[in-house]
Amino acid sequence: MTTEEQISRTPFPNSKKVYVNGEIHPIKVAMREVVLSDTKLSNGGIEKNPPVTVYDTSGPYTDPNIEIDIRKGLPRLRESWILNRKDVEILDEITSDYGQTRLKDESLNHLRFEYLHQPKRAKKGANVTQLYYAKQGIITPEMEYIAIRENQRIELLNEQTKAMRCQHDGHSFGANTPKSKITPEFVRSEVACGRAIIPNNINHPESEPMIVGRNFLVKINANIGNSAVTSSIEEEVEKAVWACRWGADTIMDLSTGKNIHETREWIIRNSPVPIGTVPIYQALEKVKGIAEDLTWEVFRDTLIEQAEQGVSYFTIHAGVLLRYIHLTADRVTGIVSRGGSIMAKWCLFHHKENFLYTHFEEICEIMKQYDVAFSLGDGLRPGSIADANDAAQFAELETLGELTKIAWKHDVQVFIEGPGHVPMHMIKENMDKQLEHCNEAPFYT
């Protein structure tokens, strides 16, 4: 296993980790302060430049004052916040059938994360999602953390330089970011109306709160994953650390090879950013890659397994309906989404409706117990510009809007996976339709 000595721990050049204290909650928000060089003036003089504070996704890895042992995982930043709400129970053991099977297999002992993680789950009748809290008018520590983080100490820069006063407004396209500071109340209100999400599973307390939404800073996702051909747990942990170091706000684990369960545990325990997955990929591995053999029971157990580990968002292709599949027949590139093609194959073989759609309410019931967010997958997205904005793509988008409303009824957070391969002059139509059908739920590509 990769040791802490091998993990990159060097602070960024001319930078140091700084922490800003909360005012509502006893929190410390990590940022990166960059020291700027002096400006040489034309008259030969020197002008001192103030340091600039920037958003920092690298977590404890760039703070030399924090000890890190990847065998134990990162400090559990949010653990006390979660427990103080008194709406979760700590389980004695993992409850998924697959997780139990892996735990009993002694041949996997050398791969297992050394410190067993005891999963949490909402108490009976409780809802632990940030959307639920936001609707109740509660400003959580996560929300205040995000507000402070998004501001990047901008007030200091405003005081120290005139440069910030020389900016010009662009075209907002309906966005409504505050011109002064992001407040915790603004974060709460954006989450409450579904226009932003906070992907922070209660079983990933190591993660630093972040937000995705049109009225906040742009966020970047990094895809990583092992394969059946090559890869090791050591390499995956190292990939995740480097992704965070170079600015990934979230990480998508698309692993398809061996030991997915054990690898994911190591990644989550050592990741300061939220982790997402496509659960159907692992479910497919469990049925030896035969899409026709997939069942709701296998998929359901996979959801629970991953939620208990701490996955913060699931990409689920519940909008690929049987009646939409024929709409792709005349496409140049057909169905290019892996998840979409898996579900299309299952639907056609069984001549039944997509079980992700028919069991959607049950999926919501599972996800709200852990505060896992939906990334509603675009399984019928175009794979070439020739297929952009066609009937299949927009039929699925309308269904994703329908599913968004169902998820919100359960107070489950939602963002929508958007397409690529759309010519520039057709992007606005995509955005307009998404805003209309999905009620401004975040749209990402």
N, C-alpha and C positions, 0 to 999 in steps of 0.2 A: 504494500500500500504506500502511496505517496506520503512522505513525511512533511511535517510543517516546515522543515528546513528547505524542502524542495519547492514548496508553494511560493509563488512570487509575493513578497511582503514589502518590497521597496516603495516608499512614498514617491509620488510623482515629483519630477524635477521642479525646483523653485516653488514647492507647494507644501502645505501642512494641513492636517485635519483640524477643523474647528467645530465647536458644538454650540448651538444656540438653545437656551433654556425656554421651556414653555411657560405660559402665563396662567393657563387654566389647569393644566395637569403637570405633575412633576416629571417632565420629559426632557431629553437632550437630543437635539436634532443634528446629525452629522452633515458637514459640508466640507468643501475643499477651498482653501484660500490660496490664491495664486499671487506670488510676489512679482510685480512688473519692474522692468528695468527703467532707468531714468530716460527722459527725452532730451536729446541734444538740440538746443534751440539754434536758430540761424545766426544769432548774435554771439554764439559761443557759450552761452549760459546753459545751465542744467535745470530741468524741471522735474521735480519728484512726482511719480505717479502712485496713487493709492493702490493697495492690493485689491484684487477682484475676487469675489466669492462666487463659486459655481456649484451647480448640482453635482452630487457625487454618489455613484452607485457601487463604489468599490467596497463598501462596508468596512469591517475591522481590518481587512487585509492591508490597508495603507496607513494604519495607525500603529506606529511602533510601540505605543504604550499599552497595547492590548495583547495579551498572550493568547495564542491560537494553537489548539491541538485538534487537528481534523478528525482524530479518532473519537473525540468527544463532541465535536460540532461547535458551531459559533455560539456566543452568548445569546441567551433567550430573551431578547429585548422586550418582547410583548407578553411574556408569560404572566407577569403580575397583572397587566391590564386585563387580560382575558379572564383570569381567575377572580379578580376583584368584582367582576360583573355578576358573579354567582349564578350564572345561567348555564354552566357546563358541568358535565360529570367526567371524571377521569376513569377510563376503562381499565380493568385489570389486565387485559390482553387485547390483541387485535382480533377482530370478529369476522373478517372475510375468510371464506373457506380456503382460497388460494394462499392467503397470507399464513394461515395456520399450517397448511401443508408444507410451505417453504420453511417455516420455523421448526418443524419436526424433522426436517431432513438434515441429519448431522454432517452429510458430505458438503454442506454449504457453510459450515461454521467458519471456515477461513475467509469467506467473502462477506460475512455479516458485519453490519455496523456494531461496534463493540458495546456501546451503551444503548440498550433497548429503549425505544421511545414508547411511552405509554400514551395511546391516543386519547383525545378528548372528543366529546360529542355533546350536542345540546341536551339539556335535561328534558324530560318528557313534557311536551306542551310549550317549550321555549323556542325562540327563534334567535339565532346568534349572528345574523348577517348585518353588515354595516348598513345595508339598505333599510332593514327593519329599525335599527337604532335611529337612522336619519329621519325616517318617517315619524318616529316618536318625539322628534325634536331634541334628541340627545347628541351632544357634541362629544364624540369619543376621543381618547388620546390619539388614535390613529388619524382622526380628522385634523386635530390641532397640529400634529407632527407634519402632515402633508401641507397645511397652510404655510407653516414656517419654512418648510423645505422648498416649496414652489417660489417663495419670495426671494430666496438666495441673498438675503440681507441687502436688498436693493436700496433700502433707505440710506445705508452708509454710502453707497455710490452716488446717490442723489446729493448728499451733503458735500461730498469730496470733489466732485467734478461736474462741469457744465455739460458734458457730452450727452448725458441722459435727457437733457432738456431739448435736444436738437432732433428728436425722433419725429417721424411723420406717420400718421394713421394710414393703414392700408385698407383694403376691402375686407370687411369682417365675414361676409357671406353668412350672416346671421349669428355668428359667435358673439359672446358678450363677456369677455374677460375684463375684470375691473382694471381701471387705469392706474389706480394707486396700489394697494396691497391686497393680496388674497387673504381673506379672513377665515377662521375656522367655521364661522356661520355660513360663509359662501360655499365652502367645501360641503358642509352638511346639506345645504339646499340643493346643490347640483346632484349629489348622490340620491337625495330623496325623490327628485323628479326623474331619475333614471338617465340623466344626461352625462353622468360620470360613474365610474365604478372604482372600488378599492379592492383589488384582488389579494386578500390576506386570509387564507385558511387558518382557522384556530389551531391547527396542528403544525403550522410553520411559524412558531413564535420567533424564530431567528430572523425573519424577514423584516426589513425596514419599510414602513408604510409608504405606498405610492398610489397615484391616481391616474386614471386614463379618462380623458374627456376633452371635448373640443375647446373648452374654456381654460385649459391648463397647458403646461409645457408639452411639447412633442415628446413622445416616448418611443423607444427603440426596443424591439424584441430580437433576441438572438436564438436561432435554432441550433441545438446540438443533438447528439444521439449516437449510440453505438450501432453496430451492424452485426449481421450473422457471420460476416467474413473476417472482420478485424475490429479490435477495440478491447479496452479493459476498464475496470472500475477506476484505476488510477488516472487513466487518460481522460475519462469523463469528468472526474472531479476537477482536474487541472483545466479542462475546457471551460467548465462553469466559472471557475475563479477568474480566468482570463476574460471571459465574456463580461463579467461584472466590472473588472478592472478597466476595460476599454469602453464602458458606457452602456451596457445592456441594462435596460430598466426591468425587463422580464426575460426569462429563459424558457424556451419550449423544448421539452425533452421528447424527441421523436424516435427513441430507441426501438429497434426491431429485433435485436439479437438475443443472446443468452443472458440470463441473470438480470433481467430488466428490473425486477423487484428490488434486489439488493443494491444495484447501481443507483436507482432512484433514491433510496434511503440515504446513501452517502452524499448525493448531490444536494438533497433538500436540507439535510442537517448542516451543510457547509455553505449554504447559499444565502446571501443577504437580500436577494431579490426574489419575487414570486416565481414559482415554477408552474408551467402549464403542460398539459399533455393532450394527446388524442387517444382516449381510452380504447377506441375500437381497434387500434394497432395492437395493443397488448392482448385484447380479447381474441384477435385473429391468431396470435401466436399460440394461445391456449387451445385452439382447435386445429393446430398444425397447419395454419395458413389456408384452410379451406373455408372460403366465405360462406358457402351454402350451409355449413355446420354451425354457424353462429346462432346463439339463442339469447333471449332476453335474460335468462338466468346467469349465463356466463358474463354478459355485459354488466348486469347489476352488481355481481360480486366484484368485478373489476373496478367499478365506481367506488364501492365501499373501501376496497383495498387501497386505492390511490388517495381517497379523501382522508383516510386514517393516517396515511404517511405524511400528508401535508400539501398535496397538489392544490394550487389556488384557483386554477381555471381549467375547464374541460372544453375542448373543441368537439362538438357533437353535431353530426350531420343529420339532424332530425327533419330538415326541410326537403330532403330528396324523396319525393313521394312517387308511388308507382305510376300515377297518371302523368307525371312530368317526364318520365324517362324517354318516351317516344319523341319528345320535342328535341332531343339531341341527335336524332337519327341522321339529319342532313347537315350536321356540323362538319367543319373541316377537321377539327381535332377532337370531337366527341367529348367524353367526360374525362377530364384530366386530374381532378381531385382524387387522391388515393382513397380517402374516406368516402367520398361520393361514389366512386366506382365499386367499392366494397359493398355498400348498401344497395346500389343499383343491381349488382349481381345477385344479392340475396333476394331482393324483391322479385326479380324476374324468374329466378329459379323456383321460388315458393309461390309465386303469383299472389303475394300478400302485401299488405301495406307495411312500410318501414316500421320495425318495432321500436325504433327510437322515437318515432312520432306517436305511435299508439300508446306508449308507456311514458309519455313526456311528463305527465303529472307525478308519476311515481319517481321519476328522475329528480324533479323539483323537491320532493319530500326528502330525498337523500341529501341533496346538495345544501339545503338550508340548515341541516344539522351540523354542518362543518364550515359554513360560509365559503362554499366553492362557487365561483362565478361561471356562468355560461359564456363560452365563445361559440356562438351559433355559426356553424361552419357552412361555407358556400360550396356545397358538393357539386353544384352545377355551374360553377364559374366558367367563363370562357378560357380556353387554352391558347387562343390566337385572336388577333384583332378582328379577323373575319367573323368570329362568333360573338363579338361583343354586343351587349345589350339585346340579346335575342329573347325569344319567348320563354325558353327554359330558365335562363338566368333570372328574369323578372318574376316568373311564377314562383320560383323558390324564395325570392326576396319577400314576396307578399306573405308566404307561409312563415318565414322567419319573423315577420312582424306580428303575426298571430301568436306564435310561440313566445315572443317577448312579453306580450300582455299576460299570458298564462304564468310565465316565470315571475313577473312582477306581482301577480296575485298572491304568490307564495313568498314575496319579499326576497327573491333570489336575484342577484345582480346579473346583468346581461350586457355583453357587447357583441357586435356583429362583424363577422369576417367578410371583408370586401374583396372584390376581384382585382386581378391584374389584367394585362392584355386589353385595356380599354383605351382607344385613341383619345388624345387630349380634349378634342372638341365634344366628346361624349361623356366625359367625367361628370359634368354638371348634372346631366340627366340621371346618372347613377346616384349622385348625392341627393338630388331632389326627391327621387323615389324612395330612397332609404329613410330620409327624414320624415316623409309622409307615412310610410308603412310601419316603420319601427319607432315612431314617436321620439326621435332624437337620441335613441340609444347610441352609444359610441360606435363608430364605423371605422374599421382599421384594415390596412393591407399589409 
